[in-house]
Amino acid sequence: MLIAIGSLNPVKIHAAEQVLQPLFPHAELRPVPASSGVPEQPWGETETRTGAINRARAARTVCQADLAVGFEGGLIRTDLGLMTCAWCAVVAADGRLGIGGGSHMLLPPAVEGLLAEGQELGAAMDSLTGRHDTKHGLGAIGILTGGLEDRSSAYAHLLRLALAPFRSPELFQEGPHLDRD
C-alpha cells in the first residue's frame, strides 16, 4: 500500500507518520510536494478545507497512491478576535473522502497587524517572538500554549478525525466522494 503525504513540511510528515504507521505498518508513506490551490495564507474554514482537499488530491495523483493525506492551516475572524483553524483531508483512489477540522485558538492582537502587512501566520509568529521558521516546528499553537500542544500533535488529531470513513466504512457508504483523478 502506498500512502502519499501532500507536503514536505516535517511537522506535517511527522503527524501523518505518527497516525498512519501503527494503522498501516507495511505501507510506504511518501511525502510529496502538493499545491493547495489556495493563497499561502488561507482565510476562512472553506478556503482552508479546500486547501487540504486539494493537497490530498494532488499528492494522490502524483504518486497514484492508494490513500493520500493533505493538511492546511488557516485563519478565521470571530467576534472574539482572530483565530487559527486547520483541516486534514484523506482521499482514496476510489474517490472516498475523509475530512477532519478544528484547532481553533485565539491569536494575540499583534498578529493581526503583521498579517495586515501581508505576512502569513508563521512569519508573523517569527516576527513577534524573534524565533525562526516556527511553521516547521512548534508553530503558533506550540508557542502560544507554552508547549501544551504543538503543530504536529494538532495535525495528528485532525488526521485521526479524517480517517473516520475509512475506519467505519459501513457507516459512510453514502459519504462524500470526489471524482477520481
C-alpha positions in Angstrom: 0.0 0.0 0.0 1.2 3.5 -0.9 0.1 6.5 1.1 1.1 9.9 -0.1 1.6 12.8 2.2 0.9 16.1 0.4 3.7 18.1 2.0 7.4 18.3 2.5 6.9 20.1 5.8 8.5 18.0 8.6 5.7 18.9 11.0 3.0 17.5 8.7 5.1 14.5 7.7 5.6 13.6 11.4 1.9 14.0 12.1 1.0 11.6 9.3 3.7 9.1 10.3 2.5 9.2 13.9 -1.0 8.2 13.0 -0.6 6.1 9.9 2.4 3.9 10.7 0.6 2.0 13.5 -2.5 1.6 11.4 -0.7 0.5 8.2 2.7 -0.9 9.3 3.6 -2.3 5.9 2.6 0.8 3.9 5.1 3.1 2.2 4.5 6.7 3.3 5.7 9.0 0.7 5.9 12.8 1.3 5.5 14.8 -2.0 5.1 18.5 -2.8 1.4 19.2 -3.4 -0.2 22.5 -4.2 -3.1 23.7 -2.1 -4.6 25.8 -4.9 -5.4 28.5 -2.3 -3.5 31.5 -1.1 -0.3 30.9 1.0 -2.3 32.2 4.0 -5.9 30.8 3.7 -8.7 32.7 5.3 -11.9 31.1 6.5 -12.9 27.5 7.0 -13.9 26.9 3.4 -10.7 28.1 1.8 -8.6 26.2 4.4 -10.6 23.0 4.0 -10.3 23.3 0.2 -6.6 23.6 0.5 -6.4 20.4 2.5 -8.5 18.5 -0.1 -6.5 19.9 -3.0 -3.2 18.9 -1.4 -4.5 15.3 -0.8 -5.9 15.0 -4.3 -2.7 16.4 -5.9 -0.5 14.0 -3.8 -2.6 11.0 -4.6 -2.4 11.9 -8.3 1.4 12.4 -8.4 2.0 9.0 -6.8 -1.0 7.1 -7.9 -1.3 6.3 -4.2 -3.9 4.2 -2.6 -4.5 6.9 0.0 -3.3 10.5 0.3 -3.3 13.0 3.1 -3.4 16.8 2.9 -3.2 19.3 5.7 -3.9 23.0 5.6 -3.8 25.7 8.3 -5.7 28.9 8.1 -7.2 31.8 9.9 -10.8 32.8 10.8 -12.2 36.1 12.1 -14.6 35.7 15.0 -16.4 38.1 17.3 -13.6 37.4 19.9 -10.8 38.1 17.5 -8.6 36.3 15.0 -8.3 32.5 15.5 -6.5 29.7 13.9 -8.2 26.8 12.0 -6.9 23.7 10.4 -8.2 20.9 8.2 -7.0 17.4 7.2 -8.3 15.5 4.1 -7.8 11.9 3.3 -8.5 10.8 -0.3 -8.6 7.2 -1.5 -8.0 6.0 -5.1 -11.7 5.2 -5.4 -12.7 8.8 -4.6 -13.7 8.3 -0.9 -13.1 11.4 1.2 -12.4 11.8 4.9 -12.2 15.2 6.5 -11.4 16.5 9.9 -11.1 20.0 11.2 -10.6 22.2 14.2 -7.6 23.6 16.2 -9.3 26.9 16.8 -7.2 29.1 19.1 -7.3 32.8 19.7 -4.3 34.7 18.4 -2.7 37.8 20.1 -3.9 41.1 18.7 -0.3 42.0 17.5 -0.5 39.1 15.0 -3.4 40.8 13.1 -1.3 43.8 12.3 1.5 41.7 10.9 -1.0 39.7 8.8 -2.4 43.0 7.5 1.1 43.8 6.3 0.9 40.7 4.1 2.8 38.2 6.3 1.4 34.7 6.8 1.0 33.3 10.3 4.3 31.5 10.5 6.3 34.6 9.5 4.1 36.8 11.8 4.9 34.5 14.8 8.6 34.6 13.8 8.5 38.4 13.8 6.5 38.6 17.1 8.7 36.1 19.0 12.2 36.6 17.4 12.2 32.9 16.5 13.0 31.4 13.1 10.9 29.1 10.9 8.2 28.3 13.6 5.9 26.9 11.0 8.3 23.9 10.6 8.4 23.4 14.4 6.1 24.3 17.2 4.0 26.7 15.2 1.8 29.4 16.7 -0.1 26.7 18.6 3.1 25.5 20.3 4.4 28.9 21.1 1.1 30.3 22.4 0.3 27.2 24.6 3.8 27.1 26.0 4.2 23.6 24.5 1.0 22.1 25.8 0.1 21.5 22.2 2.2 21.7 19.0 1.5 21.9 15.3 2.3 18.2 14.7 0.1 16.9 17.5 -2.7 19.1 16.4 -2.5 17.8 12.8 -2.3 14.2 14.0 -5.6 14.8 15.9 -7.2 16.1 12.7 -5.9 13.1 10.7 -7.5 10.7 13.2 -10.8 12.5 12.7 -10.4 12.5 8.9 -9.9 8.7 9.0 -13.5 8.1 10.3 -14.9 7.0 6.9 -12.0 4.5 6.5 -12.3 3.1 10.0 -16.1 2.8 9.9 -16.8 2.3 6.2 -20.1 0.6 6.8 -21.5 3.9 8.2 -20.2 6.0 5.4 -21.5 4.2 2.3 -23.4 7.3 1.3 -20.5 9.6 2.4 -18.6 12.2 0.3 -16.7 11.1 -2.7 -14.6 13.0 -5.1 -14.3 12.4 -8.8 -11.4 10.0 -9.5 -8.2 11.6 -10.8 
